[in-house]
Amino acid sequence: MPLTLSLVAAGLTLAAPVRLDRVDVLSEDSGTFLHYDVPMALSYPPMTAVRFLTQVKVVLSLPVSGLYAGASIASQSLSYEGPLWRSQDGRGLFWTASVHTRLLMPYGAHAGVAWRFGFLRLGVGASASSEATWARPAWTEWKVLPTLSLGFGPNVAPGQ
């Protein structure tokens, strides 16, 4: 299976350019940083700093218009953005949906909206995640959290 994924990724890379879309300094993957780590920042500053760094996500625009792949130390995601409203210069409101993985083990999903203007992307939504891991692949317990994301990247509109 990993070989198949590698071949598909290589084929997509050759078909069209993969480019940096943004760096999310506040990731929407699971939403746990804002809800669990930030409130503990005064009590455990070093741990909060480490958790902040592990959730920072690099997002690449894939050859399929609106499709993105993101990776941080904590998780990976495959997401799609579709326009709800877009101006001529690429600013606009987009609906988003994504699947989240840890070491390519699916553990959750996200749905929301994102506002893009210039080099900034601001997103809000909800993330549903489980504690599934390769050691314990069980999706029986879920948590749903509201999310907020903040990303910075080149001044390029989605789909361009």
Secondary structure as the mmCIF struct_conf table of DSSP 4:
data_model
#
loop_
_struct_conf.conf_type_id
_struct_conf.id
_struct_conf.beg_label_comp_id
_struct_conf.beg_label_asym_id
_struct_conf.beg_label_seq_id
_struct_conf.end_label_comp_id
_struct_conf.end_label_asym_id
_struct_conf.end_label_seq_id
HELX_RH_AL_P HELX_RH_AL_P1 PRO A 2 ALA A 15
BEND BEND1 ALA A 16 ALA A 16
STRN STRN1 ARG A 19 LEU A 26
BEND BEND2 ASP A 29 SER A 30
HELX_RH_AL_P HELX_RH_AL_P2 THR A 32 THR A 32
HELX_RH_PI_P HELX_RH_PI_P1 PHE A 33 ASP A 37
HELX_RH_3T_P HELX_RH_3T_P1 VAL A 38 MET A 40
TURN_TY1_P TURN_TY1_P1 ALA A 41 SER A 43
HELX_RH_AL_P HELX_RH_AL_P3 PRO A 45 GLN A 55
STRN STRN2 LYS A 57 SER A 61
BEND BEND3 PRO A 63 VAL A 64
TURN_TY1_P TURN_TY1_P2 SER A 65 GLY A 66
STRN STRN3 LEU A 67 ALA A 71
BEND BEND4 ILE A 73 ALA A 74
STRN STRN4 GLN A 76 ARG A 86
TURN_TY1_P TURN_TY1_P3 GLN A 88 ASP A 89
BEND BEND5 GLY A 90 GLY A 90
STRN STRN5 GLY A 92 ARG A 102
TURN_TY1_P TURN_TY1_P4 LEU A 103 LEU A 104
STRN STRN6 MET A 105 PHE A 117
TURN_TY1_P TURN_TY1_P5 GLY A 118 PHE A 119
STRN STRN7 LEU A 120 SER A 130
BEND BEND6 TRP A 134 ARG A 136
STRN STRN8 TRP A 142 PHE A 152
BEND BEND7 ASN A 155 ASN A 155
TURN_TY1_P TURN_TY1_P6 PRO A 158 GLY A 159
#
